[in-house]
Amino acid sequence: MSFCSFINFMSNCSFNIIIMTEKKFSRNKQEKIDLIYDNFFKLILEKGYHKTSTNHIAKSAKISIGTIYKYFPKGKQDIMRKYFEDTMENIFNISGLYNVGENKIRDFLKDFILILYNNHKEKKAYNIAFRSAIQSDKMLLKAHKERLFDSFKNAAQKLRGKNEIFNQIPEERLIKLFIFLYNLINALIYHHLSVMRLFDTDMELTDYLSNLTTFSLQYLTRVDNKK
């Protein structure tokens, strides 16, 4: 092997080691965050939000208190914030609506509802605990409403610049419409999974919600345009 080939070989090895190290760090970081989520929401269900401290979380998760504050500098409030932001990022990809015509909106909504439904089903305890926490603390509820508004404000601004259908709706009206539909879908899914089944099958529920939200979007848009 020539000297240049050896140098290239060593450079490639170093690069691969760096990539593997970064992936391992990222994986370990997410594992720690998931561990904190698991124990935080479990404790909320057992003790309630106000009686759950970061010390309780650290003890339950068998990690140091410093690890919690490394990822969540403001403690419990940051855990709530990041969980909501992670959830929104995973379920709400608005780029699919950029070039969608009115006849395809139902298909997009159905895909969105399925993702949201699966999130509720897979993380049922998380979502029950999250709902319990924001209902028990006025400041948390206020912060949640503000984050929800900001998320849909960003979505509304992007959509109005990309899709003529949404550009016809005033920005503030569109934000309120998105929040209404999001809360409507969440409420019915939560009730179906945690209180009393509304339909015999999950597919019946998602079909119903797809039709309901499509109708609501079209109806509320027409009502606004008539004013």
C-alpha positions as CSV (number, residue, x, y, z in Angstrom):
1,M,0.0,0.0,0.0
2,S,1.4,3.4,-1.0
3,F,1.7,6.2,1.5
4,C,-1.1,8.2,-0.1
5,S,-3.4,5.1,-0.1
6,F,-2.6,4.6,3.6
7,I,-3.4,8.2,4.4
8,N,-6.7,7.9,2.5
9,F,-7.5,4.6,4.3
10,M,-6.8,6.1,7.7
11,S,-8.9,9.2,6.8
12,N,-11.8,7.1,5.8
13,C,-11.6,5.0,9.0
14,S,-11.5,8.2,11.1
15,F,-14.5,9.6,9.3
16,N,-16.4,6.3,9.8
17,I,-15.6,6.3,13.5
18,I,-16.8,9.9,13.9
19,I,-20.1,9.0,12.1
20,M,-20.6,5.9,14.3
21,T,-19.8,7.9,17.4
22,E,-22.3,10.6,16.5
23,K,-25.0,8.0,15.8
24,K,-24.3,6.2,19.1
25,F,-24.5,9.6,21.0
26,S,-27.7,10.5,19.2
27,R,-29.2,7.0,20.0
28,N,-28.1,7.2,23.7
29,K,-29.5,10.7,24.0
30,Q,-32.9,9.7,22.6
31,E,-32.9,6.6,24.9
32,K,-32.3,8.9,27.9
33,I,-35.1,11.3,26.8
34,D,-37.5,8.3,26.3
35,L,-36.5,7.0,29.7
36,I,-37.3,10.3,31.3
37,Y,-40.6,10.5,29.5
38,D,-41.5,7.0,30.6
39,N,-40.9,7.7,34.3
40,F,-42.3,11.2,34.3
41,F,-45.6,10.3,32.8
42,K,-45.8,7.1,34.9
43,L,-45.3,9.2,38.1
44,I,-47.9,11.8,37.0
45,L,-50.5,9.0,36.8
46,E,-49.4,7.7,40.2
47,K,-48.9,10.9,42.1
48,G,-50.3,13.7,40.0
49,Y,-48.3,16.5,38.3
50,H,-47.7,18.7,41.3
51,K,-46.5,15.9,43.5
52,T,-44.0,14.7,40.9
53,S,-40.6,16.2,41.2
54,T,-37.4,15.9,39.1
55,N,-35.9,14.0,42.1
56,H,-38.7,11.5,41.9
57,I,-38.1,11.1,38.1
58,A,-34.3,10.6,38.6
59,K,-34.9,8.0,41.3
60,S,-37.5,6.1,39.3
61,A,-35.4,6.2,36.1
62,K,-32.2,5.3,38.0
63,I,-30.3,8.3,36.5
64,S,-28.7,11.4,38.0
65,I,-30.7,14.6,38.5
66,G,-28.0,16.3,36.3
67,T,-29.0,14.1,33.4
68,I,-32.6,15.4,33.6
69,Y,-31.5,19.0,33.6
70,K,-29.0,18.3,30.8
71,Y,-31.8,17.6,28.4
72,F,-34.6,19.6,30.2
73,P,-33.0,22.7,31.8
74,K,-36.3,24.0,33.2
75,G,-37.3,20.6,34.6
76,K,-40.9,19.4,34.4
77,Q,-42.0,22.3,32.3
78,D,-39.4,21.5,29.7
79,I,-40.3,17.9,29.6
80,M,-43.9,18.8,28.9
81,R,-42.8,21.3,26.2
82,K,-40.5,19.0,24.4
83,Y,-42.9,16.1,24.5
84,F,-45.6,18.2,22.8
85,E,-43.1,19.6,20.2
86,D,-41.8,16.1,19.5
87,T,-45.3,14.8,19.0
88,M,-46.3,17.7,16.7
89,E,-43.2,17.2,14.7
90,N,-43.9,13.5,14.3
91,I,-47.6,13.8,13.4
92,F,-47.9,17.0,11.5
93,N,-46.1,17.3,8.1
94,I,-47.9,20.1,6.3
95,S,-45.7,19.8,3.1
96,G,-48.2,17.2,1.9
97,L,-50.8,20.0,1.7
98,Y,-48.7,22.4,-0.4
99,N,-50.0,21.2,-3.8
100,V,-53.2,19.4,-2.7
101,G,-56.4,20.2,-4.5
102,E,-59.8,20.4,-2.7
103,N,-60.7,16.8,-3.9
104,K,-57.5,15.4,-2.2
105,I,-57.8,17.1,1.2
106,R,-59.8,14.2,2.7
107,D,-57.0,11.8,1.8
108,F,-54.4,14.0,3.5
109,L,-56.7,14.4,6.6
110,K,-57.2,10.6,6.8
111,D,-53.4,10.0,6.8
112,F,-53.0,12.7,9.5
113,I,-55.8,11.2,11.6
114,L,-54.2,7.7,11.3
115,I,-50.9,9.0,12.5
116,L,-52.5,10.8,15.4
117,Y,-54.6,7.8,16.2
118,N,-51.6,5.5,16.3
119,N,-49.8,8.0,18.5
120,H,-52.7,7.9,21.0
121,K,-52.8,4.2,20.9
122,E,-49.1,3.5,21.2
123,K,-48.6,6.2,23.9
124,K,-51.9,6.0,25.7
125,A,-50.5,6.4,29.2
126,Y,-48.3,9.3,28.0
127,N,-51.3,11.2,26.6
128,I,-53.6,10.5,29.6
129,A,-50.8,11.8,31.9
130,F,-50.2,14.8,29.6
131,R,-53.9,15.7,29.6
132,S,-54.1,15.3,33.4
133,A,-51.0,17.6,33.9
134,I,-52.2,20.5,31.7
135,Q,-55.7,20.3,33.3
136,S,-54.2,20.5,36.8
137,D,-52.1,23.6,36.3
138,K,-53.3,26.9,34.8
139,M,-49.8,28.0,33.7
140,L,-49.2,24.7,32.0
141,L,-52.5,25.0,30.2
142,K,-51.7,28.5,29.1
143,A,-48.3,27.5,27.8
144,H,-49.8,24.6,26.0
145,K,-52.4,26.8,24.3
146,E,-49.7,29.2,23.3
147,R,-47.5,26.5,21.8
148,L,-50.5,25.0,20.0
149,F,-51.3,28.5,18.5
150,D,-47.7,29.0,17.5
151,S,-47.5,25.6,15.8
152,F,-50.6,26.2,13.7
153,K,-49.7,29.8,13.0
154,N,-46.5,28.6,11.4
155,A,-48.4,26.0,9.5
156,A,-51.0,28.6,8.3
157,Q,-48.4,31.0,7.1
158,K,-46.6,28.3,5.1
159,L,-49.8,27.0,3.6
160,R,-51.2,30.4,2.6
161,G,-48.0,31.0,0.7
162,K,-48.1,27.6,-1.0
163,N,-51.7,26.6,-1.6
164,E,-54.4,28.8,-3.2
165,I,-57.2,27.1,-1.2
166,F,-55.8,28.2,2.1
167,N,-54.6,31.6,0.8
168,Q,-58.3,32.5,0.5
169,I,-58.8,32.1,4.2
170,P,-57.6,34.9,6.5
171,E,-54.6,33.8,8.6
172,E,-56.2,34.2,12.0
173,R,-59.3,32.3,10.8
174,L,-57.2,29.5,9.4
175,I,-55.2,29.2,12.7
176,K,-58.4,28.9,14.7
177,L,-59.8,26.4,12.2
178,F,-56.7,24.2,12.5
179,I,-56.8,24.3,16.3
180,F,-60.6,23.5,16.3
181,L,-60.1,20.5,14.0
182,Y,-57.0,19.3,16.0
183,N,-58.9,19.5,19.3
184,L,-62.0,17.8,17.8
185,I,-60.0,14.9,16.5
186,N,-58.0,14.5,19.7
187,A,-61.1,14.6,21.9
188,L,-62.9,11.9,19.9
189,I,-59.8,9.6,19.7
190,Y,-59.2,10.1,23.4
191,H,-62.8,9.2,24.3
192,H,-62.8,6.2,22.0
193,L,-59.6,4.8,23.5
194,S,-59.8,5.8,27.1
195,V,-63.5,6.3,28.0
196,M,-65.9,4.3,25.8
197,R,-65.5,2.9,22.3
198,L,-67.5,5.0,19.8
199,F,-67.1,2.5,16.9
200,D,-66.7,-1.2,16.6
201,T,-63.4,-0.9,14.6
202,D,-60.6,1.6,14.5
203,M,-61.1,1.9,10.7
204,E,-64.7,3.0,11.2
205,L,-63.5,5.7,13.6
206,T,-60.8,7.0,11.3
207,D,-63.2,7.0,8.3
208,Y,-65.8,8.9,10.4
209,L,-63.2,11.5,11.5
210,S,-61.9,11.9,8.0
211,N,-65.4,12.7,6.7
212,L,-66.2,14.9,9.7
213,T,-63.0,17.0,9.5
214,T,-63.3,17.4,5.7
215,F,-66.9,18.6,6.0
216,S,-66.0,20.9,8.9
217,L,-63.1,22.4,6.9
218,Q,-65.3,23.0,3.8
219,Y,-68.3,24.2,5.8
220,L,-66.3,26.6,8.1
221,T,-64.4,27.9,5.1
222,R,-67.6,28.7,3.1
223,V,-69.1,30.4,6.2
224,D,-66.1,32.6,6.5
225,N,-66.1,33.5,2.8
226,K,-69.8,34.5,3.0
227,K,-69.2,37.2,5.7
